[in-house]
Structures are given as structure tokens and as C-alpha cells.
Amino acid sequence: MDMTSFGIASVAAITVICYLVGLVVKVSPWSNDKYIPIACGVVGGVLGIVALYTGLPQFPATDPLTAVSVGIVSGLAATGINQAVKQLGGGGNG
């Protein structure tokens, strides 16, 4: 069974895009680190709706509420991945 059967590829794509958004927010001169999870969650929710209505193959949601939820969780997963890498890697400022 391949990964697309579960919609993992589309969810992973949302997570990667949100991770990149988090990096952009981090280096923005007008931003604060506390806004990174908010930005990732909002962008993830929007991308979840976009994925639902553009007919992304095997997206694991069939209604808007589930699509927003999947997107938000994927976006916040990007923040969690960043924190896990920082803590397992011995810290750093990233």
C-alpha cells in the first residue's frame, strides 16, 4: 500500500509549506517568535481548504471543517517538528 492511499503526501506537503512560512515569519523584522505557531496554523487551515476544493488526490478530508482541521494540525506539526529538531539537536537559535 503506498502513502497516497492515506493522503499522507498531501498532508506532508502542507506541513512543509507551513514550515517554510514559519521560517519567513522568524526572519521578518516586524515579527516575534510567538507568532510563528499562529502563522503556521492559519496558513495550514487555508491550505487545507484549498486542497479540498482543488480536488487534491487522496486528500483525507471530504468536508470543509475536516479540511481546515487537517490543515491546522499539519501547520502546527511544522512547529512541533522544528522544536523537536532543536531539542534533539542540542539547542541552537533556530
PDB file with one MODEL, atoms N, CA, C and O in Angstrom:
MODEL        1
ATOM      1  N   MET A   1       0.849  -1.175   0.000  1.00  0.00           N
ATOM      2  CA  MET A   1       0.000   0.000   0.000  1.00  0.00           C
ATOM      3  C   MET A   1       0.897   1.241   0.000  1.00  0.00           C
ATOM      4  O   MET A   1       1.795   1.358   0.834  1.00  0.00           O
ATOM      5  N   ASP A   2       0.657   2.157  -0.924  1.00  0.00           N
ATOM      6  CA  ASP A   2       1.511   3.330  -0.990  1.00  0.00           C
ATOM      7  C   ASP A   2       0.966   4.449  -0.090  1.00  0.00           C
ATOM      8  O   ASP A   2      -0.157   4.367   0.407  1.00  0.00           O
ATOM      9  N   MET A   3       1.781   5.492   0.108  1.00  0.00           N
ATOM     10  CA  MET A   3       1.427   6.568   1.035  1.00  0.00           C
ATOM     11  C   MET A   3       0.229   7.382   0.567  1.00  0.00           C
ATOM     12  O   MET A   3      -0.479   7.944   1.402  1.00  0.00           O
ATOM     13  N   THR A   4      -0.022   7.465  -0.722  1.00  0.00           N
ATOM     14  CA  THR A   4      -1.138   8.275  -1.196  1.00  0.00           C
ATOM     15  C   THR A   4      -2.485   7.683  -0.829  1.00  0.00           C
ATOM     16  O   THR A   4      -3.498   8.380  -0.889  1.00  0.00           O
ATOM     17  N   SER A   5      -2.521   6.416  -0.449  1.00  0.00           N
ATOM     18  CA  SER A   5      -3.778   5.809  -0.033  1.00  0.00           C
ATOM     19  C   SER A   5      -4.333   6.450   1.230  1.00  0.00           C
ATOM     20  O   SER A   5      -5.542   6.444   1.458  1.00  0.00           O
ATOM     21  N   PHE A   6      -3.455   6.998   2.039  1.00  0.00           N
ATOM     22  CA  PHE A   6      -3.880   7.634   3.275  1.00  0.00           C
ATOM     23  C   PHE A   6      -3.876   9.155   3.186  1.00  0.00           C
ATOM     24  O   PHE A   6      -4.232   9.821   4.158  1.00  0.00           O
ATOM     25  N   GLY A   7      -3.488   9.714   2.063  1.00  0.00           N
ATOM     26  CA  GLY A   7      -3.417  11.162   1.932  1.00  0.00           C
ATOM     27  C   GLY A   7      -2.214  11.757   2.631  1.00  0.00           C
ATOM     28  O   GLY A   7      -2.174  12.962   2.876  1.00  0.00           O
ATOM     29  N   ILE A   8      -1.237  10.935   2.956  1.00  0.00           N
ATOM     30  CA  ILE A   8      -0.075  11.408   3.706  1.00  0.00           C
ATOM     31  C   ILE A   8       0.750  12.375   2.876  1.00  0.00           C
ATOM     32  O   ILE A   8       1.326  13.314   3.425  1.00  0.00           O
ATOM     33  N   ALA A   9       0.821  12.171   1.581  1.00  0.00           N
ATOM     34  CA  ALA A   9       1.629  13.052   0.741  1.00  0.00           C
ATOM     35  C   ALA A   9       1.086  14.475   0.748  1.00  0.00           C
ATOM     36  O   ALA A   9       1.866  15.423   0.831  1.00  0.00           O
ATOM     37  N   SER A  10      -0.215  14.648   0.664  1.00  0.00           N
ATOM     38  CA  SER A  10      -0.777  15.999   0.663  1.00  0.00           C
ATOM     39  C   SER A  10      -0.640  16.656   2.029  1.00  0.00           C
ATOM     40  O   SER A  10      -0.403  17.861   2.114  1.00  0.00           O
ATOM     41  N   VAL A  11      -0.785  15.887   3.088  1.00  0.00           N
ATOM     42  CA  VAL A  11      -0.624  16.432   4.433  1.00  0.00           C
ATOM     43  C   VAL A  11       0.834  16.816   4.669  1.00  0.00           C
ATOM     44  O   VAL A  11       1.113  17.847   5.281  1.00  0.00           O
ATOM     45  N   ALA A  12       1.749  16.007   4.196  1.00  0.00           N
ATOM     46  CA  ALA A  12       3.170  16.334   4.331  1.00  0.00           C
ATOM     47  C   ALA A  12       3.510  17.596   3.545  1.00  0.00           C
ATOM     48  O   ALA A  12       4.331  18.399   3.988  1.00  0.00           O
ATOM     49  N   ALA A  13       2.892  17.775   2.399  1.00  0.00           N
ATOM     50  CA  ALA A  13       3.139  18.986   1.612  1.00  0.00           C
ATOM     51  C   ALA A  13       2.671  20.223   2.363  1.00  0.00           C
ATOM     52  O   ALA A  13       3.354  21.247   2.354  1.00  0.00           O
ATOM     53  N   ILE A  14       1.522  20.142   3.009  1.00  0.00           N
ATOM     54  CA  ILE A  14       1.031  21.272   3.804  1.00  0.00           C
ATOM     55  C   ILE A  14       1.999  21.563   4.948  1.00  0.00           C
ATOM     56  O   ILE A  14       2.281  22.724   5.242  1.00  0.00           O
ATOM     57  N   THR A  15       2.508  20.518   5.591  1.00  0.00           N
ATOM     58  CA  THR A  15       3.445  20.699   6.695  1.00  0.00           C
ATOM     59  C   THR A  15       4.727  21.384   6.231  1.00  0.00           C
ATOM     60  O   THR A  15       5.236  22.275   6.910  1.00  0.00           O
ATOM     61  N   VAL A  16       5.244  20.975   5.085  1.00  0.00           N
ATOM     62  CA  VAL A  16       6.477  21.577   4.563  1.00  0.00           C
ATOM     63  C   VAL A  16       6.252  23.047   4.205  1.00  0.00           C
ATOM     64  O   VAL A  16       7.093  23.893   4.508  1.00  0.00           O
ATOM     65  N   ILE A  17       5.139  23.352   3.570  1.00  0.00           N
ATOM     66  CA  ILE A  17       4.843  24.741   3.210  1.00  0.00           C
ATOM     67  C   ILE A  17       4.707  25.589   4.472  1.00  0.00           C
ATOM     68  O   ILE A  17       5.207  26.712   4.528  1.00  0.00           O
ATOM     69  N   CYS A  18       4.038  25.054   5.471  1.00  0.00           N
ATOM     70  CA  CYS A  18       3.882  25.796   6.728  1.00  0.00           C
ATOM     71  C   CYS A  18       5.216  25.982   7.442  1.00  0.00           C
ATOM     72  O   CYS A  18       5.446  27.019   8.064  1.00  0.00           O
ATOM     73  N   TYR A  19       6.084  25.000   7.362  1.00  0.00           N
ATOM     74  CA  TYR A  19       7.418  25.134   7.942  1.00  0.00           C
ATOM     75  C   TYR A  19       8.167  26.296   7.293  1.00  0.00           C
ATOM     76  O   TYR A  19       8.814  27.093   7.972  1.00  0.00           O
ATOM     77  N   LEU A  20       8.065  26.375   5.978  1.00  0.00           N
ATOM     78  CA  LEU A  20       8.716  27.479   5.273  1.00  0.00           C
ATOM     79  C   LEU A  20       8.103  28.826   5.646  1.00  0.00           C
ATOM     80  O   LEU A  20       8.820  29.820   5.768  1.00  0.00           O
ATOM     81  N   VAL A  21       6.786  28.867   5.828  1.00  0.00           N
ATOM     82  CA  VAL A  21       6.130  30.092   6.275  1.00  0.00           C
ATOM     83  C   VAL A  21       6.650  30.479   7.665  1.00  0.00           C
ATOM     84  O   VAL A  21       6.891  31.656   7.937  1.00  0.00           O
ATOM     85  N   GLY A  22       6.819  29.496   8.530  1.00  0.00           N
ATOM     86  CA  GLY A  22       7.368  29.758   9.861  1.00  0.00           C
ATOM     87  C   GLY A  22       8.768  30.343   9.796  1.00  0.00           C
ATOM     88  O   GLY A  22       9.105  31.233  10.577  1.00  0.00           O
ATOM     89  N   LEU A  23       9.586  29.851   8.871  1.00  0.00           N
ATOM     90  CA  LEU A  23      10.926  30.412   8.707  1.00  0.00           C
ATOM     91  C   LEU A  23      10.874  31.859   8.230  1.00  0.00           C
ATOM     92  O   LEU A  23      11.664  32.693   8.671  1.00  0.00           O
ATOM     93  N   VAL A  24       9.942  32.150   7.331  1.00  0.00           N
ATOM     94  CA  VAL A  24       9.786  33.522   6.839  1.00  0.00           C
ATOM     95  C   VAL A  24       9.349  34.440   7.979  1.00  0.00           C
ATOM     96  O   VAL A  24       9.867  35.547   8.121  1.00  0.00           O
ATOM     97  N   VAL A  25       8.402  33.982   8.786  1.00  0.00           N
ATOM     98  CA  VAL A  25       7.936  34.794   9.918  1.00  0.00           C
ATOM     99  C   VAL A  25       9.081  35.021  10.898  1.00  0.00           C
ATOM    100  O   VAL A  25       9.203  36.107  11.466  1.00  0.00           O
ATOM    101  N   LYS A  26       9.915  34.013  11.101  1.00  0.00           N
ATOM    102  CA  LYS A  26      11.020  34.124  12.050  1.00  0.00           C
ATOM    103  C   LYS A  26      12.029  35.192  11.640  1.00  0.00           C
ATOM    104  O   LYS A  26      12.546  35.916  12.490  1.00  0.00           O
ATOM    105  N   VAL A  27      12.307  35.294  10.355  1.00  0.00           N
ATOM    106  CA  VAL A  27      13.313  36.265   9.912  1.00  0.00           C
ATOM    107  C   VAL A  27      12.725  37.636   9.598  1.00  0.00           C
ATOM    108  O   VAL A  27      13.462  38.563   9.262  1.00  0.00           O
ATOM    109  N   SER A  28      11.414  37.773   9.703  1.00  0.00           N
ATOM    110  CA  SER A  28      10.780  39.064   9.441  1.00  0.00           C
ATOM    111  C   SER A  28      11.145  40.047  10.547  1.00  0.00           C
ATOM    112  O   SER A  28      11.064  39.714  11.729  1.00  0.00           O
ATOM    113  N   PRO A  29      11.546  41.252  10.167  1.00  0.00           N
ATOM    114  CA  PRO A  29      11.952  42.231  11.189  1.00  0.00           C
ATOM    115  C   PRO A  29      10.780  42.731  12.039  1.00  0.00           C
ATOM    116  O   PRO A  29      11.000  43.223  13.146  1.00  0.00           O
ATOM    117  N   TRP A  30       9.567  42.621  11.559  1.00  0.00           N
ATOM    118  CA  TRP A  30       8.392  43.130  12.265  1.00  0.00           C
ATOM    119  C   TRP A  30       7.680  42.070  13.069  1.00  0.00           C
ATOM    120  O   TRP A  30       6.603  42.319  13.612  1.00  0.00           O
ATOM    121  N   SER A  31       8.266  40.893  13.154  1.00  0.00           N
ATOM    122  CA  SER A  31       7.578  39.774  13.786  1.00  0.00           C
ATOM    123  C   SER A  31       8.278  39.345  15.066  1.00  0.00           C
ATOM    124  O   SER A  31       9.414  39.728  15.344  1.00  0.00           O
ATOM    125  N   ASN A  32       7.566  38.547  15.824  1.00  0.00           N
ATOM    126  CA  ASN A  32       8.057  37.982  17.068  1.00  0.00           C
ATOM    127  C   ASN A  32       7.892  36.457  16.964  1.00  0.00           C
ATOM    128  O   ASN A  32       6.991  35.975  16.277  1.00  0.00           O
ATOM    129  N   ASP A  33       8.753  35.710  17.639  1.00  0.00           N
ATOM    130  CA  ASP A  33       8.687  34.244  17.565  1.00  0.00           C
ATOM    131  C   ASP A  33       7.355  33.675  18.044  1.00  0.00           C
ATOM    132  O   ASP A  33       6.972  32.577  17.640  1.00  0.00           O
ATOM    133  N   LYS A  34       6.649  34.403  18.895  1.00  0.00           N
ATOM    134  CA  LYS A  34       5.384  33.883  19.408  1.00  0.00           C
ATOM    135  C   LYS A  34       4.304  33.799  18.329  1.00  0.00           C
ATOM    136  O   LYS A  34       3.288  33.131  18.522  1.00  0.00           O
ATOM    137  N   TYR A  35       4.518  34.467  17.202  1.00  0.00           N
ATOM    138  CA  TYR A  35       3.536  34.446  16.115  1.00  0.00           C
ATOM    139  C   TYR A  35       3.751  33.298  15.130  1.00  0.00           C
ATOM    140  O   TYR A  35       2.912  33.075  14.257  1.00  0.00           O
ATOM    141  N   ILE A  36       4.838  32.580  15.253  1.00  0.00           N
ATOM    142  CA  ILE A  36       5.141  31.502  14.312  1.00  0.00           C
ATOM    143  C   ILE A  36       4.077  30.396  14.342  1.00  0.00           C
ATOM    144  O   ILE A  36       3.594  30.009  13.278  1.00  0.00           O
ATOM    145  N   PRO A  37       3.693  29.873  15.506  1.00  0.00           N
ATOM    146  CA  PRO A  37       2.650  28.838  15.501  1.00  0.00           C
ATOM    147  C   PRO A  37       1.313  29.337  14.966  1.00  0.00           C
ATOM    148  O   PRO A  37       0.587  28.593  14.307  1.00  0.00           O
ATOM    149  N   ILE A  38       0.991  30.592  15.248  1.00  0.00           N
ATOM    150  CA  ILE A  38      -0.258  31.163  14.739  1.00  0.00           C
ATOM    151  C   ILE A  38      -0.223  31.227  13.222  1.00  0.00           C
ATOM    152  O   ILE A  38      -1.183  30.836  12.559  1.00  0.00           O
ATOM    153  N   ALA A  39       0.878  31.717  12.671  1.00  0.00           N
ATOM    154  CA  ALA A  39       1.014  31.816  11.213  1.00  0.00           C
ATOM    155  C   ALA A  39       0.950  30.432  10.573  1.00  0.00           C
ATOM    156  O   ALA A  39       0.294  30.251   9.547  1.00  0.00           O
ATOM    157  N   CYS A  40       1.628  29.460  11.172  1.00  0.00           N
ATOM    158  CA  CYS A  40       1.615  28.100  10.617  1.00  0.00           C
ATOM    159  C   CYS A  40       0.221  27.494  10.670  1.00  0.00           C
ATOM    160  O   CYS A  40      -0.202  26.834   9.722  1.00  0.00           O
ATOM    161  N   GLY A  41      -0.494  27.710  11.765  1.00  0.00           N
ATOM    162  CA  GLY A  41      -1.849  27.181  11.885  1.00  0.00           C
ATOM    163  C   GLY A  41      -2.810  27.811  10.897  1.00  0.00           C
ATOM    164  O   GLY A  41      -3.618  27.114  10.282  1.00  0.00           O
ATOM    165  N   VAL A  42      -2.730  29.130  10.739  1.00  0.00           N
ATOM    166  CA  VAL A  42      -3.632  29.830   9.812  1.00  0.00           C
ATOM    167  C   VAL A  42      -3.344  29.423   8.371  1.00  0.00           C
ATOM    168  O   VAL A  42      -4.265  29.124   7.611  1.00  0.00           O
ATOM    169  N   VAL A  43      -2.077  29.413   7.999  1.00  0.00           N
ATOM    170  CA  VAL A  43      -1.721  29.019   6.637  1.00  0.00           C
ATOM    171  C   VAL A  43      -2.103  27.565   6.388  1.00  0.00           C
ATOM    172  O   VAL A  43      -2.575  27.231   5.301  1.00  0.00           O
ATOM    173  N   GLY A  44      -1.907  26.702   7.372  1.00  0.00           N
ATOM    174  CA  GLY A  44      -2.308  25.304   7.229  1.00  0.00           C
ATOM    175  C   GLY A  44      -3.804  25.160   7.018  1.00  0.00           C
ATOM    176  O   GLY A  44      -4.239  24.367   6.184  1.00  0.00           O
ATOM    177  N   GLY A  45      -4.597  25.920   7.767  1.00  0.00           N
ATOM    178  CA  GLY A  45      -6.049  25.882   7.585  1.00  0.00           C
ATOM    179  C   GLY A  45      -6.473  26.323   6.203  1.00  0.00           C
ATOM    180  O   GLY A  45      -7.338  25.710   5.576  1.00  0.00           O
ATOM    181  N   VAL A  46      -5.852  27.394   5.733  1.00  0.00           N
ATOM    182  CA  VAL A  46      -6.165  27.886   4.380  1.00  0.00           C
ATOM    183  C   VAL A  46      -5.759  26.858   3.333  1.00  0.00           C
ATOM    184  O   VAL A  46      -6.505  26.604   2.388  1.00  0.00           O
ATOM    185  N   LEU A  47      -4.582  26.266   3.497  1.00  0.00           N
ATOM    186  CA  LEU A  47      -4.137  25.254   2.540  1.00  0.00           C
ATOM    187  C   LEU A  47      -5.019  24.004   2.583  1.00  0.00           C
ATOM    188  O   LEU A  47      -5.197  23.339   1.563  1.00  0.00           O
ATOM    189  N   GLY A  48      -5.565  23.686   3.743  1.00  0.00           N
ATOM    190  CA  GLY A  48      -6.495  22.562   3.841  1.00  0.00           C
ATOM    191  C   GLY A  48      -7.743  22.797   3.007  1.00  0.00           C
ATOM    192  O   GLY A  48      -8.209  21.897   2.309  1.00  0.00           O
ATOM    193  N   ILE A  49      -8.286  24.009   3.080  1.00  0.00           N
ATOM    194  CA  ILE A  49      -9.461  24.360   2.268  1.00  0.00           C
ATOM    195  C   ILE A  49      -9.108  24.352   0.782  1.00  0.00           C
ATOM    196  O   ILE A  49      -9.876  23.859  -0.044  1.00  0.00           O
ATOM    197  N   VAL A  50      -7.935  24.904   0.452  1.00  0.00           N
ATOM    198  CA  VAL A  50      -7.500  24.911  -0.953  1.00  0.00           C
ATOM    199  C   VAL A  50      -7.370  23.479  -1.464  1.00  0.00           C
ATOM    200  O   VAL A  50      -7.804  23.168  -2.573  1.00  0.00           O
ATOM    201  N   ALA A  51      -6.775  22.614  -0.658  1.00  0.00           N
ATOM    202  CA  ALA A  51      -6.603  21.212  -1.072  1.00  0.00           C
ATOM    203  C   ALA A  51      -7.948  20.524  -1.278  1.00  0.00           C
ATOM    204  O   ALA A  51      -8.102  19.717  -2.195  1.00  0.00           O
ATOM    205  N   LEU A  52      -8.916  20.840  -0.431  1.00  0.00           N
ATOM    206  CA  LEU A  52     -10.238  20.229  -0.570  1.00  0.00           C
ATOM    207  C   LEU A  52     -10.915  20.660  -1.858  1.00  0.00           C
ATOM    208  O   LEU A  52     -11.442  19.829  -2.597  1.00  0.00           O
ATOM    209  N   TYR A  53     -10.901  21.945  -2.124  1.00  0.00           N
ATOM    210  CA  TYR A  53     -11.656  22.461  -3.269  1.00  0.00           C
ATOM    211  C   TYR A  53     -10.918  22.391  -4.606  1.00  0.00           C
ATOM    212  O   TYR A  53     -11.532  22.573  -5.658  1.00  0.00           O
ATOM    213  N   THR A  54      -9.617  22.130  -4.578  1.00  0.00           N
ATOM    214  CA  THR A  54      -8.910  21.937  -5.849  1.00  0.00           C
ATOM    215  C   THR A  54      -8.881  20.466  -6.243  1.00  0.00           C
ATOM    216  O   THR A  54      -8.351  20.110  -7.296  1.00  0.00           O
ATOM    217  N   GLY A  55      -9.446  19.621  -5.408  1.00  0.00           N
ATOM    218  CA  GLY A  55      -9.527  18.202  -5.753  1.00  0.00           C
ATOM    219  C   GLY A  55      -8.196  17.495  -5.657  1.00  0.00           C
ATOM    220  O   GLY A  55      -7.899  16.613  -6.462  1.00  0.00           O
ATOM    221  N   LEU A  56      -7.391  17.871  -4.679  1.00  0.00           N
ATOM    222  CA  LEU A  56      -6.105  17.214  -4.478  1.00  0.00           C
ATOM    223  C   LEU A  56      -6.335  15.717  -4.286  1.00  0.00           C
ATOM    224  O   LEU A  56      -7.130  15.314  -3.438  1.00  0.00           O
ATOM    225  N   PRO A  57      -5.645  14.898  -5.066  1.00  0.00           N
ATOM    226  CA  PRO A  57      -5.898  13.451  -4.992  1.00  0.00           C
ATOM    227  C   PRO A  57      -5.630  12.890  -3.592  1.00  0.00           C
ATOM    228  O   PRO A  57      -4.605  13.180  -2.974  1.00  0.00           O
ATOM    229  N   GLN A  58      -6.550  12.104  -3.124  1.00  0.00           N
ATOM    230  CA  GLN A  58      -6.428  11.392  -1.851  1.00  0.00           C
ATOM    231  C   GLN A  58      -6.293  12.300  -0.639  1.00  0.00           C
ATOM    232  O   GLN A  58      -5.746  11.879   0.380  1.00  0.00           O
ATOM    233  N   PHE A  59      -6.776  13.533  -0.721  1.00  0.00           N
ATOM    234  CA  PHE A  59      -6.759  14.401   0.457  1.00  0.00           C
ATOM    235  C   PHE A  59      -7.693  13.792   1.500  1.00  0.00           C
ATOM    236  O   PHE A  59      -8.819  13.422   1.167  1.00  0.00           O
ATOM    237  N   PRO A  60      -7.253  13.682   2.747  1.00  0.00           N
ATOM    238  CA  PRO A  60      -8.032  12.925   3.741  1.00  0.00           C
ATOM    239  C   PRO A  60      -9.206  13.691   4.361  1.00  0.00           C
ATOM    240  O   PRO A  60      -9.533  13.472   5.527  1.00  0.00           O
ATOM    241  N   ALA A  61      -9.833  14.569   3.608  1.00  0.00           N
ATOM    242  CA  ALA A  61     -10.997  15.300   4.125  1.00  0.00           C
ATOM    243  C   ALA A  61     -12.043  15.386   3.025  1.00  0.00           C
ATOM    244  O   ALA A  61     -11.720  15.510   1.843  1.00  0.00           O
ATOM    245  N   THR A  62     -13.303  15.317   3.440  1.00  0.00           N
ATOM    246  CA  THR A  62     -14.391  15.400   2.462  1.00  0.00           C
ATOM    247  C   THR A  62     -15.330  16.559   2.736  1.00  0.00           C
ATOM    248  O   THR A  62     -16.282  16.779   1.987  1.00  0.00           O
ATOM    249  N   ASP A  63     -15.071  17.308   3.813  1.00  0.00           N
ATOM    250  CA  ASP A  63     -15.907  18.458   4.127  1.00  0.00           C
ATOM    251  C   ASP A  63     -15.008  19.602   4.609  1.00  0.00           C
ATOM    252  O   ASP A  63     -13.878  19.355   5.031  1.00  0.00           O
ATOM    253  N   PRO A  64     -15.487  20.839   4.553  1.00  0.00           N
ATOM    254  CA  PRO A  64     -14.648  21.994   4.902  1.00  0.00           C
ATOM    255  C   PRO A  64     -14.114  21.985   6.331  1.00  0.00           C
ATOM    256  O   PRO A  64     -12.962  22.358   6.553  1.00  0.00           O
ATOM    257  N   LEU A  65     -14.910  21.575   7.288  1.00  0.00           N
ATOM    258  CA  LEU A  65     -14.453  21.584   8.675  1.00  0.00           C
ATOM    259  C   LEU A  65     -13.289  20.614   8.889  1.00  0.00           C
ATOM    260  O   LEU A  65     -12.308  20.947   9.554  1.00  0.00           O
ATOM    261  N   THR A  66     -13.405  19.440   8.331  1.00  0.00           N
ATOM    262  CA  THR A  66     -12.317  18.468   8.431  1.00  0.00           C
ATOM    263  C   THR A  66     -11.088  18.955   7.679  1.00  0.00           C
ATOM    264  O   THR A  66      -9.962  18.761   8.137  1.00  0.00           O
ATOM    265  N   ALA A  67     -11.295  19.588   6.527  1.00  0.00           N
ATOM    266  CA  ALA A  67     -10.165  20.104   5.747  1.00  0.00           C
ATOM    267  C   ALA A  67      -9.410  21.172   6.530  1.00  0.00           C
ATOM    268  O   ALA A  67      -8.179  21.173   6.551  1.00  0.00           O
ATOM    269  N   VAL A  68     -10.140  22.082   7.175  1.00  0.00           N
ATOM    270  CA  VAL A  68      -9.486  23.114   7.986  1.00  0.00           C
ATOM    271  C   VAL A  68      -8.745  22.465   9.152  1.00  0.00           C
ATOM    272  O   VAL A  68      -7.626  22.865   9.475  1.00  0.00           O
ATOM    273  N   SER A  69      -9.357  21.473   9.780  1.00  0.00           N
ATOM    274  CA  SER A  69      -8.717  20.790  10.910  1.00  0.00           C
ATOM    275  C   SER A  69      -7.440  20.082  10.489  1.00  0.00           C
ATOM    276  O   SER A  69      -6.416  20.184  11.166  1.00  0.00           O
ATOM    277  N   VAL A  70      -7.497  19.369   9.378  1.00  0.00           N
ATOM    278  CA  VAL A  70      -6.304  18.683   8.870  1.00  0.00           C
ATOM    279  C   VAL A  70      -5.210  19.703   8.554  1.00  0.00           C
ATOM    280  O   VAL A  70      -4.038  19.480   8.858  1.00  0.00           O
ATOM    281  N   GLY A  71      -5.598  20.818   7.946  1.00  0.00           N
ATOM    282  CA  GLY A  71      -4.622  21.848   7.616  1.00  0.00           C
ATOM    283  C   GLY A  71      -3.988  22.472   8.844  1.00  0.00           C
ATOM    284  O   GLY A  71      -2.772  22.661   8.887  1.00  0.00           O
ATOM    285  N   ILE A  72      -4.801  22.795   9.850  1.00  0.00           N
ATOM    286  CA  ILE A  72      -4.273  23.408  11.068  1.00  0.00           C
ATOM    287  C   ILE A  72      -3.329  22.445  11.788  1.00  0.00           C
ATOM    288  O   ILE A  72      -2.251  22.842  12.231  1.00  0.00           O
ATOM    289  N   VAL A  73      -3.728  21.199  11.901  1.00  0.00           N
ATOM    290  CA  VAL A  73      -2.861  20.215  12.564  1.00  0.00           C
ATOM    291  C   VAL A  73      -1.562  20.043  11.782  1.00  0.00           C
ATOM    292  O   VAL A  73      -0.493  19.912  12.378  1.00  0.00           O
ATOM    293  N   SER A  74      -1.646  20.043  10.467  1.00  0.00           N
ATOM    294  CA  SER A  74      -0.436  19.929   9.648  1.00  0.00           C
ATOM    295  C   SER A  74       0.463  21.140   9.841  1.00  0.00           C
ATOM    296  O   SER A  74       1.684  21.010   9.924  1.00  0.00           O
ATOM    297  N   GLY A  75      -0.147  22.320   9.910  1.00  0.00           N
ATOM    298  CA  GLY A  75       0.631  23.537  10.127  1.00  0.00           C
ATOM    299  C   GLY A  75       1.308  23.552  11.483  1.00  0.00           C
ATOM    300  O   GLY A  75       2.477  23.919  11.599  1.00  0.00           O
ATOM    301  N   LEU A  76       0.574  23.154  12.504  1.00  0.00           N
ATOM    302  CA  LEU A  76       1.163  23.127  13.839  1.00  0.00           C
ATOM    303  C   LEU A  76       2.194  22.018  13.974  1.00  0.00           C
ATOM    304  O   LEU A  76       3.096  22.110  14.807  1.00  0.00           O
ATOM    305  N   ALA A  77       2.073  20.976  13.171  1.00  0.00           N
ATOM    306  CA  ALA A  77       3.087  19.914  13.164  1.00  0.00           C
ATOM    307  C   ALA A  77       4.434  20.466  12.713  1.00  0.00           C
ATOM    308  O   ALA A  77       5.482  20.002  13.162  1.00  0.00           O
ATOM    309  N   ALA A  78       4.404  21.455  11.825  1.00  0.00           N
ATOM    310  CA  ALA A  78       5.652  22.074  11.378  1.00  0.00           C
ATOM    311  C   ALA A  78       6.368  22.732  12.553  1.00  0.00           C
ATOM    312  O   ALA A  78       7.591  22.646  12.665  1.00  0.00           O
ATOM    313  N   THR A  79       5.614  23.383  13.421  1.00  0.00           N
ATOM    314  CA  THR A  79       6.203  23.996  14.609  1.00  0.00           C
ATOM    315  C   THR A  79       6.754  22.926  15.544  1.00  0.00           C
ATOM    316  O   THR A  79       7.843  23.079  16.097  1.00  0.00           O
ATOM    317  N   GLY A  80       6.004  21.850  15.718  1.00  0.00           N
ATOM    318  CA  GLY A  80       6.464  20.758  16.575  1.00  0.00           C
ATOM    319  C   GLY A  80       7.714  20.090  16.041  1.00  0.00           C
ATOM    320  O   GLY A  80       8.609  19.736  16.809  1.00  0.00           O
ATOM    321  N   ILE A  81       7.783  19.916  14.742  1.00  0.00           N
ATOM    322  CA  ILE A  81       8.978  19.316  14.130  1.00  0.00           C
ATOM    323  C   ILE A  81      10.182  20.208  14.372  1.00  0.00           C
ATOM    324  O   ILE A  81      11.265  19.724  14.698  1.00  0.00           O
ATOM    325  N   ASN A  82       9.994  21.511  14.213  1.00  0.00           N
ATOM    326  CA  ASN A  82      11.087  22.458  14.446  1.00  0.00           C
ATOM    327  C   ASN A  82      11.582  22.353  15.889  1.00  0.00           C
ATOM    328  O   ASN A  82      12.789  22.313  16.128  1.00  0.00           O
ATOM    329  N   GLN A  83      10.668  22.309  16.840  1.00  0.00           N
ATOM    330  CA  GLN A  83      11.054  22.228  18.246  1.00  0.00           C
ATOM    331  C   GLN A  83      11.738  20.896  18.564  1.00  0.00           C
ATOM    332  O   GLN A  83      12.694  20.869  19.339  1.00  0.00           O
ATOM    333  N   ALA A  84      11.273  19.808  17.987  1.00  0.00           N
ATOM    334  CA  ALA A  84      11.890  18.504  18.219  1.00  0.00           C
ATOM    335  C   ALA A  84      13.323  18.481  17.691  1.00  0.00           C
ATOM    336  O   ALA A  84      14.230  17.968  18.347  1.00  0.00           O
ATOM    337  N   VAL A  85      13.510  19.040  16.506  1.00  0.00           N
ATOM    338  CA  VAL A  85      14.854  19.085  15.922  1.00  0.00           C
ATOM    339  C   VAL A  85      15.771  19.941  16.797  1.00  0.00           C
ATOM    340  O   VAL A  85      16.921  19.572  17.038  1.00  0.00           O
ATOM    341  N   LYS A  86      15.269  21.073  17.269  1.00  0.00           N
ATOM    342  CA  LYS A  86      16.079  21.945  18.141  1.00  0.00           C
ATOM    343  C   LYS A  86      16.474  21.220  19.419  1.00  0.00           C
ATOM    344  O   LYS A  86      17.634  21.279  19.826  1.00  0.00           O
ATOM    345  N   GLN A  87      15.541  20.545  20.051  1.00  0.00           N
ATOM    346  CA  GLN A  87      15.827  19.919  21.337  1.00  0.00           C
ATOM    347  C   GLN A  87      16.686  18.658  21.187  1.00  0.00           C
ATOM    348  O   GLN A  87      17.551  18.387  22.020  1.00  0.00           O
ATOM    349  N   LEU A  88      16.444  17.903  20.135  1.00  0.00           N
ATOM    350  CA  LEU A  88      17.256  16.702  19.923  1.00  0.00           C
ATOM    351  C   LEU A  88      18.642  17.037  19.388  1.00  0.00           C
ATOM    352  O   LEU A  88      19.604  16.298  19.600  1.00  0.00           O
ATOM    353  N   GLY A  89      18.723  18.170  18.688  1.00  0.00           N
ATOM    354  CA  GLY A  89      19.986  18.584  18.108  1.00  0.00           C
ATOM    355  C   GLY A  89      20.881  19.362  19.056  1.00  0.00           C
ATOM    356  O   GLY A  89      21.991  19.736  18.678  1.00  0.00           O
ATOM    357  N   GLY A  90      20.436  19.611  20.255  1.00  0.00           N
ATOM    358  CA  GLY A  90      21.278  20.290  21.220  1.00  0.00           C
ATOM    359  C   GLY A  90      21.035  21.779  21.295  1.00  0.00           C
ATOM    360  O   GLY A  90      21.905  22.516  21.759  1.00  0.00           O
ATOM    361  N   GLY A  91      19.888  22.245  20.857  1.00  0.00           N
ATOM    362  CA  GLY A  91      19.566  23.667  21.016  1.00  0.00           C
ATOM    363  C   GLY A  91      19.761  24.441  19.749  1.00  0.00           C
ATOM    364  O   GLY A  91      19.259  24.063  18.690  1.00  0.00           O
ATOM    365  N   GLY A  92      20.477  25.507  19.851  1.00  0.00           N
ATOM    366  CA  GLY A  92      20.610  26.415  18.715  1.00  0.00           C
ATOM    367  C   GLY A  92      19.584  27.513  18.830  1.00  0.00           C
ATOM    368  O   GLY A  92      18.759  27.503  19.744  1.00  0.00           O
ATOM    369  N   ASN A  93      19.623  28.453  17.923  1.00  0.00           N
ATOM    370  CA  ASN A  93      18.684  29.567  17.988  1.00  0.00           C
ATOM    371  C   ASN A  93      17.586  29.433  16.962  1.00  0.00           C
ATOM    372  O   ASN A  93      16.764  30.344  16.859  1.00  0.00           O
ATOM    373  N   GLY A  94      17.511  28.338  16.178  1.00  0.00           N
ATOM    374  CA  GLY A  94      16.512  28.178  15.118  1.00  0.00           C
ATOM    375  C   GLY A  94      15.306  27.561  15.566  1.00  0.00           C
ATOM    376  O   GLY A  94      14.382  27.366  14.776  1.00  0.00           O
TER     377      GLY A  94
ENDMDL
END
